[in-house]
Amino acid sequence: MTGGDNLDDGLILDPAYDGDNSIEEPALHIPLGEESEFQLESPQPVSAKKRKRSEKPPVHEPKGPKQKKQKPVQDAPRMTMCQPPEALAQYFERSLAKAFPKMSQLERDDLVIPESSIVDTTTFTAERTDSSLADFISSTCPTLASRIAQRPKHHAAPTVIVLAGAALRVADLTRAIRPLKGESGGEIAKLFAKHFKLKDHVAHLAKTRVGVAVGTPARISQLLAEPDALSVKALSHIILDLTHLDTK
């Protein structure tokens, strides 16, 4: 009897099941069905509002960040390259740290470009584009412009190396520098891996008096690593193409 009383007390505590023991299963299915309908219907306005709020950002926000990322790629270099040597030296040092994060500070110090090795180009106020490259060199480095117009004394020994990030940029800059060559200047060599094998460039340079070598960092480094492929004995300047930077 005591056990029975305990069971009765338990049933009384839950009035949802009181008096319906004979139809206990239907009673369980019907309320659950009703509750599930309310649960599906009542959250709909909330979920719809949430979807409306979440649908708007995917339409507009992805475009915004992409545009913000593209603007620094185009505008930041123009601001950077017009700075004095001290600021440029700091910029290059930060670039090294970003490019070689695992390298120690002592190792990076060996790669740092000193301020004294950077030409002050702040006096050139015109817009720095491909079409103004020849004027830029003549204005900021008149001695270099004069040397480009002279016939080189040695094969595979350019007086200036121009580094560009892509093969298309190499072609563009080669055309832009060509006016400085004149009638007596050495060849302006295009050096990039696309469509050209390394051995072909080595053979070409060995028999060519090159005044200006325009190339990608990868191909220039490969040629410098090859014995006597690209000599630096006549090298006086290195020009970095900062007017065009892409995500790569």
C-alpha positions in Angstrom: 0.0 0.0 0.0 2.8 2.3 0.8 4.3 1.7 -2.7 0.9 2.4 -4.3 0.6 5.7 -2.4 3.9 6.7 -3.6 2.9 6.0 -7.2 -0.3 8.0 -6.8 1.6 10.9 -5.4 3.9 10.8 -8.4 1.0 11.0 -10.8 -0.7 13.8 -8.9 2.5 15.9 -9.2 2.2 15.8 -13.0 -1.3 17.0 -13.8 -0.7 16.7 -17.6 -1.2 12.9 -17.3 -4.0 12.9 -14.6 -7.2 11.1 -15.5 -6.1 10.0 -19.0 -4.4 6.7 -18.2 -6.8 4.8 -20.5 -5.7 6.9 -23.5 -2.2 7.6 -22.5 -0.6 7.1 -25.9 -3.0 9.3 -27.9 -2.7 11.9 -25.2 1.0 11.9 -25.7 0.8 12.1 -29.5 -1.8 14.8 -29.8 -0.1 17.4 -27.5 3.3 16.7 -29.1 1.8 17.2 -32.5 0.2 20.5 -31.3 3.4 21.6 -29.6 5.5 20.8 -32.7 3.2 22.9 -34.8 3.5 25.8 -32.5 7.3 25.4 -32.4 7.5 25.5 -36.1 5.1 28.4 -36.6 6.2 30.6 -33.8 9.9 30.7 -34.6 9.3 31.4 -38.3 8.9 35.2 -37.9 12.0 35.2 -35.7 14.0 33.0 -38.2 12.7 35.1 -41.1 13.9 38.2 -39.4 17.2 36.6 -38.7 17.5 35.5 -42.3 16.7 38.9 -43.5 19.4 40.3 -41.3 21.9 37.6 -42.3 21.1 37.8 -46.0 22.0 41.5 -46.3 25.6 41.2 -45.2 26.5 38.4 -47.7 25.2 40.6 -50.5 27.0 43.8 -49.6 29.8 43.1 -47.2 31.9 40.7 -49.3 32.2 43.4 -52.0 33.2 46.1 -49.5 36.2 44.3 -48.1 37.4 43.3 -51.6 37.3 46.9 -52.7 39.1 48.0 -49.6 41.8 45.4 -50.2 42.2 46.4 -53.8 42.6 50.1 -53.1 45.8 49.7 -50.9 47.3 47.5 -53.7 47.0 50.4 -56.1 47.3 53.5 -53.8 49.6 52.4 -51.0 52.6 51.8 -53.3 52.2 55.3 -54.9 52.3 56.8 -51.4 55.2 54.7 -50.4 57.5 55.2 -53.3 57.2 59.0 -53.0 58.8 59.0 -49.5 62.3 59.9 -48.6 65.1 57.3 -48.3 64.7 56.9 -44.5 61.0 56.0 -44.8 61.6 53.7 -47.7 64.3 51.9 -45.8 61.8 51.3 -43.0 59.2 50.1 -45.5 61.6 47.6 -46.9 62.6 46.4 -43.5 58.9 45.8 -42.6 58.4 44.0 -45.9 61.3 41.7 -45.1 59.8 40.9 -41.7 56.5 40.1 -43.4 58.1 38.0 -46.1 60.4 36.0 -43.8 58.5 35.7 -40.5 60.6 32.7 -39.3 63.9 34.5 -40.0 65.7 35.9 -37.0 66.4 39.6 -36.7 70.1 39.0 -37.1 69.5 37.1 -40.4 67.2 39.8 -41.7 69.8 42.5 -40.9 72.0 41.0 -43.6 69.2 41.6 -46.1 68.2 45.1 -45.1 68.7 47.8 -47.7 70.5 50.7 -46.0 69.2 54.2 -46.3 72.4 55.3 -47.9 71.8 52.9 -50.8 68.4 54.4 -51.7 68.1 57.3 -54.1 66.1 60.3 -53.0 63.3 60.6 -55.7 61.0 63.0 -53.8 62.0 65.8 -56.3 60.1 64.0 -59.0 56.5 65.3 -58.6 54.9 63.9 -61.8 52.7 60.9 -61.7 54.8 57.7 -61.7 53.5 55.6 -64.5 55.0 53.5 -67.3 54.9 56.4 -69.7 56.9 58.6 -67.2 59.5 56.0 -66.4 62.1 57.4 -68.8 61.6 60.9 -67.4 61.8 59.6 -63.9 65.2 58.0 -64.5 66.5 61.0 -66.3 65.3 63.4 -63.6 66.3 61.4 -60.5 69.4 59.5 -61.8 70.9 61.6 -64.7 74.1 59.6 -64.5 72.3 56.4 -64.9 70.3 57.7 -67.9 73.6 58.7 -69.5 75.1 55.2 -69.0 72.0 53.5 -70.5 72.6 55.5 -73.7 76.2 54.3 -73.9 77.4 51.1 -75.5 78.2 48.5 -72.7 81.8 47.3 -72.6 81.0 43.7 -71.5 78.5 41.0 -72.4 75.8 40.0 -69.9 76.8 43.0 -67.6 73.9 45.4 -67.4 74.3 48.8 -65.7 70.8 48.6 -64.2 68.5 45.7 -63.2 64.7 46.4 -63.1 62.7 44.0 -61.0 59.0 43.5 -61.8 56.5 41.1 -60.3 55.2 39.5 -63.5 56.1 38.8 -67.1 53.6 41.3 -68.4 55.1 44.0 -66.3 58.5 43.1 -67.6 57.3 43.7 -71.2 55.6 47.0 -70.2 58.7 48.3 -68.5 61.0 47.3 -71.3 59.0 49.4 -73.7 59.0 52.3 -71.3 62.8 52.3 -70.8 63.6 51.9 -74.5 63.7 55.6 -75.3 66.7 56.0 -73.0 68.6 53.5 -75.1 69.0 55.8 -78.0 71.1 54.6 -81.0 74.2 53.5 -79.1 72.9 52.0 -75.9 73.0 48.3 -75.1 70.1 45.9 -75.4 67.2 46.0 -73.0 66.8 42.4 -72.1 63.5 40.9 -71.0 64.1 38.1 -68.5 61.3 36.0 -67.3 60.5 32.3 -67.2 57.3 32.3 -69.3 58.1 30.9 -72.8 61.9 31.1 -72.1 64.1 28.4 -70.7 66.9 29.3 -68.4 69.6 27.9 -70.8 68.2 30.1 -73.6 68.7 33.2 -71.5 72.1 32.1 -70.5 73.1 31.6 -74.1 71.6 34.9 -75.2 73.3 37.0 -72.5 76.7 35.4 -73.2 76.7 37.0 -76.7 74.8 40.2 -76.0 75.9 43.6 -74.6 73.0 44.3 -72.2 72.5 47.8 -70.9 69.3 47.2 -68.9 68.1 43.8 -67.6 64.3 43.9 -66.9 63.1 40.7 -65.3 61.2 38.9 -62.6 63.0 38.2 -59.2 62.8 34.5 -59.8 64.5 34.5 -63.2 67.1 37.2 -62.2 68.1 35.2 -59.2 68.4 32.0 -61.3 70.7 33.9 -63.7 72.8 35.3 -60.9 73.2 31.8 -59.6 74.5 30.5 -62.9 78.2 31.0 -63.4 78.9 34.0 -65.6 75.3 34.1 -66.8 74.5 37.6 -65.4 77.4 39.7 -64.2 77.1 42.6 -61.7 80.5 44.1 -62.4 78.9 47.0 -64.3 75.8 47.3 -62.2 75.2 50.7 -60.6 71.4 50.7 -59.9 68.5 48.4 -59.1 65.0 49.7 -59.8 62.0 48.2 -58.1 58.6 48.3 -59.8 56.4 49.5 -56.9 53.8 51.1 -59.2 52.2 47.8 -59.8 51.5 45.3 -57.0 49.1 42.4 -57.1 48.0 39.9 -54.5 50.7 37.5 -55.5 
